[in-house]
Amino acid sequence: MAQHFLLSAASRTLSLRSIYKAGEEAAYQTFCEMRWPETDGAAVCPRCGDHETYTISTRRKFKCKGCYHQFSVTSGTIFASRKMDFVDLLAAICIIVNASKGLSMVQLSRDLDCQYKTAFVLAHKLREAMAQEVQTGEVLDGHIEIDGAYFGGHIRPANAKANRVDRRLKAHQTGKRRVVVALREREGRTLPFVTMSEAEGVALANENVSRTATMSADEASHWDLLHRGWSVDRVNHSEIYSDHGKHTNMVESFFSRLRNMVQGQHHHVSPQYLHQYANHAAWLEDNRRTDNGTLARIVVSNSMGAPVSRQWKGYWQRAA
Ligand SMILES: [Zn+2]
């Protein structure tokens, strides 16, 4: 049997040792090159596009010769007003892309020796950078598998039997349970959404799947509506998982990764952030055979090209 990709030397092209050995200045240069790839890392004014700048090297800032605007390599990106050293930021990215099932923020804060809150916000910013490649707005084509899975809203049974309630009843539920509906191309991208019910997946398919595609779904009756738009293979999971090539195993493997991420690392996810974890798992799934050096560069590059995160900038200041 072929060697698993993650066991191969080809999967390892970046290490914490190499990041720290190269040091802070090299890490800073990496961010400059990713921010301004067209000038090989030379600063370009984000306000007027002028390539002529003064360098204020003591503060790692630039001043535009044209409009006198002062800026840094992270101005206007999700890393704006960061306090972490660039070398630690790069190390954090390396640690996160290496975690193929995600990782808990307690663990990241211990690895980096930073506050839990810092790790929490940083990881969510990086998930936004990953999500740019997941939520591209392009329709899916080829053969698409669709499925849904429930996350969150666990109701803990009472200690004594006499106090336990019927947890299936709506009146006893927390209202925090959500469904992740995922569409996955057999030969390509994974596209997850967070909904209240799996049946909403039909509308999502209408918006996100090309009319020339074909689809696969399980036996759930709400997927019957998909037959109006596409030729759909159905597989009845109570009888068989894969029936002569008819299966939803690709989308199930995405759910397996997301399930492992939520149960094994985060333990608890609130409905408002579930889409971030789903995007993170989809990104990991789609990049499962990409080496870790490339993954880190993708994340840095997306972060530097990304606008300032409205949701995460100053998050803890607002929450306090
Ligand atoms: Zn300028």
Residues whose N, C-alpha, C, O or C-beta is under 5 A from the ligand:
A	BS01	ZN	C45 R47 C48 G49 D50 C64 G66 C67 Y68 H69
